[in-house]
Amino acid sequence: MMNPNRLAASTPFFYGWVIVACAMCANFARQGSAVATLSIFAVPMSDEFGWSRTAFSGAVSLGGVLGAIISPKVGVIVDRQGAGRVLAIGTLLIGVSALSLSWTNSLLWFYIAFCLGRMAFAGPFEIAVTSAVANWFVRFRARAMSYTAVAHSLGLTILPIVAFAAIELWDWRAGWLGIAALVLVIGVLPNALLMIQRPEDVGLRPYSGQKNRTGIAAATSGKDAAAEISYTRREASRTSTFWLLIAFSMLIYPVQAGVSLHQAPHLIERGVSLAVAATAVSSFSFTAVLGGLAFGHMEARLGIRRSLAACAALMAAGTIVMLNVSGPATAYLSACTFGAGIGGLMTLLPVAWADSFGRRNIGAIRGITLPLQTIAQASGPLVSGVLYDTTGNYDTSLMVFCTSGFAAATLALLIRPPRKQRSA
């Protein structure tokens, strides 16, 4: 088996694209514990066991909190030991989680099994994928990150369909087995075998799009290297940019998770069939692919502030349409609008962090900021579940999420790059 360091030196193209491919595999497999995937199981599992929506949603929130607790330590591990080990172990945990969910016979078992995967989903992946791509790309970082967001969205497109097909052919237990198989096959080996922490570890430099003496686009120029910024965790926390990005995350992520988990049950209660609801979830995910690619290329023109604001506004608009779903057409329209915003969000927020504070300490910085984002994300499904059990529908929670989305869009426009003497 070839050593990845030798492989990096011998590839006829910049090895950073292998890193992107590994991150894409991880991001695809990660969706085994996504709320959109879980939403396909909400009705059949709740109906079989007689669970309330609050009880069902609580597993997402608890798993998110557990992910937040381990995130600071994970960030340090990623900076010191690299993203590959974290992504391989995290994917393995998600695969084991899905396998265990197929054996669910009680609410306690459901919580234990799902929280195992959700904990990995909520903490390690966000940090490790961002760190892996940010370390290998300075210029074209948004473009490289958009490809990992594409894999994220493809996972959200394919895995719910796999789950739905298995449920229709057999039952929901078979659905979880299908998810487990895909997660384990696609996610573990590439990251265990091929991931390298930094280009400097193998004598390369981050990607610039320029040609080196061998004709391979690889190294940053001296000018680009000098322009790199580098903040420590302490320095970053003293900037307004740091706190504005946190505030933006805490406003928009309850919208992302709260709508994603409950969209299928909401559509079914509006008279849409399970088949249409499942394909709407997948169309939302497919549109996120297009949104991620589009925003990854548009960010250079619009800037990160306006791009993030546009993403949040699209998500808010999607919730407005969802409030007015009356059939398949409006179901697909709401899903596609919301999905385009999520695709942009998944692409651009990691870029905003890396561009603002540099790549050297990005794991440690995200390790202390991600817990707040994760807790905010965990609150969304719980808010939806509680309001549903209180009011008997999802209208109130959708109105809350719409307001939060537009507030996040407004806040994004206030974000400015931090000011610091750039490293020489």
C-alpha positions in Angstrom: 0.0 0.0 0.0 1.5 3.4 -1.1 2.4 5.9 1.6 0.2 9.0 1.2 3.3 11.2 1.4 4.8 9.4 -1.6 1.5 9.5 -3.4 1.2 13.3 -2.9 4.7 13.8 -4.4 4.0 11.5 -7.4 0.5 12.6 -8.5 0.4 14.5 -11.8 -1.9 17.1 -10.3 -2.1 19.1 -7.1 -2.7 16.7 -4.2 -5.1 19.1 -2.6 -7.8 17.9 -4.9 -7.3 14.4 -3.4 -7.9 16.1 0.0 -11.1 17.6 -1.4 -12.2 14.2 -2.7 -11.6 12.7 0.8 -13.6 15.5 2.4 -16.4 14.9 -0.1 -16.6 11.2 0.8 -16.8 12.2 4.5 -19.4 14.8 3.9 -21.5 12.4 1.8 -21.3 9.7 4.4 -21.9 12.2 7.2 -25.5 12.6 6.1 -26.4 9.2 7.6 -27.0 11.2 10.8 -28.5 14.3 9.1 -31.9 15.6 10.3 -33.2 15.4 6.7 -32.4 11.7 6.6 -34.0 11.2 10.0 -37.1 13.0 8.9 -38.0 10.1 6.6 -38.1 7.9 9.7 -40.1 10.3 11.8 -43.6 9.1 10.9 -43.0 5.3 10.7 -40.9 5.1 13.9 -43.2 7.5 15.9 -46.3 5.6 14.8 -44.9 2.2 15.6 -43.7 3.1 19.1 -46.3 5.9 19.9 -43.6 8.6 20.4 -44.5 12.3 20.5 -42.7 14.6 18.0 -41.0 16.3 21.0 -39.6 12.9 22.2 -38.4 12.1 18.7 -36.8 15.5 18.1 -35.0 15.3 21.5 -32.5 12.8 20.2 -31.3 15.4 17.6 -30.9 18.1 20.3 -29.1 15.8 22.7 -26.7 14.5 20.1 -26.0 18.1 19.1 -25.2 19.0 22.7 -22.8 16.0 23.0 -21.1 17.1 19.8 -20.7 20.6 21.2 -19.1 19.2 24.4 -16.4 17.3 22.5 -15.8 20.0 19.8 -13.0 22.0 21.7 -10.9 18.9 22.1 -11.6 17.8 18.6 -10.4 21.1 17.2 -7.0 20.8 19.0 -6.7 17.2 17.8 -7.3 18.2 14.2 -4.7 21.0 14.3 -2.1 18.6 15.8 -2.8 15.2 14.2 -4.8 16.0 11.1 -8.3 15.7 9.8 -8.0 12.2 8.3 -8.2 10.2 11.6 -11.0 12.4 12.9 -13.1 11.9 9.7 -12.4 8.2 9.5 -13.4 7.6 13.1 -16.4 9.9 12.8 -17.7 8.2 9.7 -17.3 4.8 11.4 -19.4 6.0 14.4 -22.1 7.2 12.1 -22.2 3.8 10.3 -22.4 2.0 13.6 -25.1 4.4 14.7 -27.2 3.6 11.7 -26.7 -0.1 12.1 -27.7 0.2 15.8 -30.9 2.2 14.9 -32.1 -0.8 12.9 -32.3 -2.7 16.2 -34.4 0.0 18.0 -36.9 -1.4 20.4 -37.3 1.5 22.8 -37.0 5.2 23.1 -33.8 4.8 25.2 -32.2 2.6 22.6 -33.1 5.1 19.9 -31.5 8.0 21.9 -28.3 6.0 22.5 -28.0 4.8 18.9 -28.8 8.1 17.2 -26.9 10.3 19.6 -23.7 8.3 18.9 -23.9 9.3 15.2 -25.3 12.8 15.8 -22.4 13.6 18.2 -19.9 12.8 15.4 -22.0 14.7 12.9 -22.3 17.8 15.0 -18.7 18.3 16.1 -15.8 16.5 14.4 -17.0 16.7 10.8 -17.6 20.4 10.7 -14.1 21.1 12.2 -12.2 18.4 10.3 -13.6 19.2 6.8 -13.1 22.9 7.2 -9.6 22.4 8.4 -8.7 19.9 5.7 -9.8 22.2 2.8 -8.6 25.4 4.4 -5.1 24.0 5.0 -4.6 23.1 1.3 -6.3 26.1 -0.3 -5.9 29.9 0.2 -7.0 31.2 -3.1 -10.0 29.4 -4.6 -11.0 28.3 -1.1 -14.7 29.0 -1.7 -14.6 27.0 -4.9 -12.9 24.0 -3.2 -15.3 24.2 -0.2 -18.2 24.3 -2.6 -17.3 20.8 -3.8 -17.4 19.4 -0.3 -20.8 21.1 0.1 -21.9 19.4 -3.2 -21.1 16.0 -1.5 -23.0 17.1 1.6 -26.0 17.9 -0.6 -25.7 14.7 -2.7 -25.7 12.7 0.6 -28.9 14.6 1.6 -30.3 13.8 -1.9 -29.5 10.1 -2.1 -29.7 8.8 1.5 -33.4 9.9 2.1 -34.3 8.2 -1.2 -32.5 5.1 -0.2 -34.2 5.1 3.2 -37.6 5.7 1.6 -37.1 2.9 -1.0 -36.1 0.5 1.7 -39.1 1.4 3.9 -41.5 1.0 0.9 -40.0 -2.4 -0.1 -39.4 -3.7 3.4 -39.6 -1.6 6.6 -37.9 1.2 8.4 -35.3 -1.2 9.9 -34.1 -2.1 6.4 -33.9 1.7 5.7 -31.3 2.1 8.5 -29.4 -0.9 7.3 -29.1 0.6 3.8 -27.9 3.9 5.3 -25.3 2.1 7.4 -23.9 0.2 4.4 -23.4 3.3 2.3 -21.9 5.3 5.1 -19.3 2.6 5.9 -18.3 1.9 2.3 -17.9 5.5 1.2 -16.7 7.3 4.2 -14.1 5.4 6.2 -11.2 4.2 3.9 -10.4 7.3 1.8 -9.9 9.4 4.9 -8.0 6.7 6.8 -5.6 6.1 3.9 -5.2 9.3 1.8 -5.7 12.4 4.1 -2.6 14.6 4.8 -2.8 17.4 7.3 -1.0 20.3 5.5 0.7 20.7 2.1 3.9 21.8 3.9 4.1 18.2 5.4 5.0 16.9 1.9 6.9 19.8 0.5 4.0 21.6 -1.1 2.3 24.9 -0.6 -1.4 25.8 -0.6 -3.1 26.1 -4.0 -2.9 29.3 -6.0 -3.8 28.3 -9.5 -0.4 29.2 -10.8 2.0 26.7 -12.5 5.1 25.4 -10.7 8.2 24.3 -12.6 6.6 20.9 -13.3 3.5 22.5 -14.8 1.2 21.6 -11.9 -1.0 24.2 -10.3 0.1 23.9 -6.7 2.0 26.5 -4.7 1.1 29.9 -3.5 3.4 32.6 -4.7 5.6 34.5 -2.3 3.2 37.4 -2.5 0.2 35.1 -1.6 2.1 33.5 1.3 3.0 36.9 2.7 -0.6 37.9 2.5 -1.8 35.1 4.6 -3.3 36.0 8.0 -3.0 34.0 11.1 -4.9 34.5 14.3 -4.6 32.5 17.5 -7.7 31.4 19.3 -7.3 34.2 21.8 -6.6 36.9 19.2 -9.7 35.8 17.1 -12.0 36.0 20.1 -11.1 39.7 20.6 -12.4 40.8 17.2 -16.0 41.8 16.4 -15.9 39.5 13.3 -15.6 36.5 15.6 -18.7 37.4 17.6 -20.7 38.5 14.5 -20.0 35.1 12.9 -21.1 33.4 16.0 -24.3 35.5 16.2 -25.1 34.8 12.6 -24.6 31.0 13.2 -26.9 31.1 16.2 -29.7 32.7 14.3 -29.5 30.7 11.1 -28.7 27.1 12.3 -32.0 26.6 14.3 -33.7 27.4 11.0 -31.6 24.9 9.1 -32.1 22.0 11.5 -35.6 22.8 12.6 -37.0 23.0 9.1 -35.0 20.0 7.8 -36.1 17.5 10.4 -39.8 18.3 10.3 -40.3 19.1 6.6 -41.4 15.6 5.7 -44.0 15.3 8.5 -45.2 18.9 7.8 -45.7 18.1 4.1 -47.6 14.9 4.9 -49.9 16.8 7.2 -50.6 19.2 4.4 -51.9 16.4 2.4 -48.8 15.5 0.4 -48.0 11.7 0.0 -45.0 10.1 1.6 -43.5 9.6 -1.8 -43.8 13.3 -2.7 -42.5 14.3 0.7 -39.4 12.1 0.3 -38.7 13.4 -3.2 -39.2 16.9 -1.9 -36.6 16.3 0.7 -34.3 15.0 -2.0 -35.1 17.9 -4.3 -34.2 20.3 -1.5 -30.9 18.5 -1.2 -30.3 18.5 -4.9 -31.0 22.2 -5.1 -28.5 22.6 -2.3 -25.9 21.1 -4.6 -26.6 23.8 -7.2 -26.7 26.5 -4.5 -23.4 25.4 -3.1 -21.7 25.5 -6.5 -23.3 28.8 -7.4 -22.4 30.6 -4.2 -18.9 29.1 -4.3 -18.3 30.8 -7.6 -20.3 34.0 -6.9 -18.6 34.7 -3.6 -15.6 36.3 -5.4 -17.9 38.9 -6.9 -20.5 39.4 -4.2 -18.2 39.2 -1.2 -18.7 37.0 1.8 -21.1 39.4 3.6 -23.7 39.7 0.8 -23.3 36.0 -0.1 -24.1 34.9 3.4 -27.0 37.4 3.6 -28.4 36.0 0.3 -28.2 32.4 1.7 -30.1 33.3 4.9 -32.7 35.3 2.9 -33.4 32.3 0.6 -33.8 30.0 3.7 -36.3 32.5 5.2 -38.2 32.7 1.9 -38.3 28.9 1.7 -40.1 28.8 5.1 -42.7 31.3 3.9 -43.5 29.1 0.9 -43.6 26.0 3.3 -46.2 27.8 5.3 -48.4 27.9 2.2 -47.9 24.4 0.9 -51.1 23.1 -0.7 -49.8 20.4 -3.0 -46.8 18.9 -4.8 -45.9 22.1 -6.7 -45.6 24.3 -3.6 -43.9 21.5 -1.7 -41.1 21.3 -4.3 -40.9 25.1 -4.6 -40.4 25.5 -0.8 -37.8 22.7 -0.7 -35.8 24.1 -3.6 -35.8 27.6 -2.3 -34.7 26.5 1.2 -32.2 24.0 -0.3 -30.5 26.7 -2.4 -29.9 28.8 0.7 -28.6 25.8 2.7 -26.2 24.9 0.0 -24.7 28.4 0.0 -24.6 28.4 3.8 -22.7 25.1 4.0 -20.2 26.4 1.5 -19.6 29.9 2.7 -19.7 29.9 6.5 -16.5 27.7 6.8 -14.9 29.9 4.2 -15.8 33.0 6.2 -14.1 31.6 9.3 -10.9 30.5 7.4 -10.6 33.8 5.4 -11.1 35.9 8.5 -8.6 34.1 10.8 -6.3 32.0 8.7 -5.6 28.3 8.4 -2.9 27.6 11.0 -5.2 27.6 14.0 -8.6 27.1 12.3 -9.3 23.8 14.1 -8.8 25.4 17.5 -10.8 28.4 16.6 -13.7 26.3 15.3 -13.4 24.0 18.3 -14.5 26.8 20.6 -17.1 28.4 18.2 -18.7 25.3 16.9 -20.3 24.3 20.3 -22.4 27.5 20.2 -23.4 26.8 16.6 -24.2 23.2 17.4 -26.3 24.1 20.4 -28.2 26.6 18.2 -28.6 23.9 15.6 -29.8 21.4 18.2 -32.4 23.9 19.5 -34.2 24.1 16.1 -35.7 20.5 16.0 -36.7 20.8 19.7 -38.5 24.1 19.1 -40.3 22.6 16.2 -41.3 19.5 18.2 -42.5 21.4 21.3 -44.5 23.9 19.2 -46.0 21.1 17.2 -47.1 19.3 20.3 -48.5 22.5 21.8 -50.3 23.9 18.7 -51.0 20.7 16.7 -49.1 22.0 13.6 -45.8 23.4 12.4 -47.1 26.9 11.4 -45.9 28.7 14.5 -42.4 27.2 14.3 -42.1 28.1 10.7 -43.0 31.7 11.4 -40.3 31.8 14.1 -37.8 30.3 11.7 -38.7 32.8 9.0 -38.1 35.7 11.4 -34.8 34.3 12.5 -33.7 33.8 8.9 -34.3 37.3 7.9 -32.6 38.6 11.1 -29.5 36.5 10.2 -29.5 38.0 6.7 -29.5 41.5 8.2 -26.7 40.6 10.6 -24.5 39.1 7.8 -24.3 42.5 6.2 -22.5 43.9 9.3 -19.7 41.4 9.1 -16.3 43.0 8.2 -12.8 41.4 8.0 -10.8 41.7 11.2 -7.9 44.1 11.2 -4.4 42.7 12.0 -0.9 43.0 10.8 -0.5 40.2 8.3 2.2 37.7 8.9 5.4 38.0 6.8 
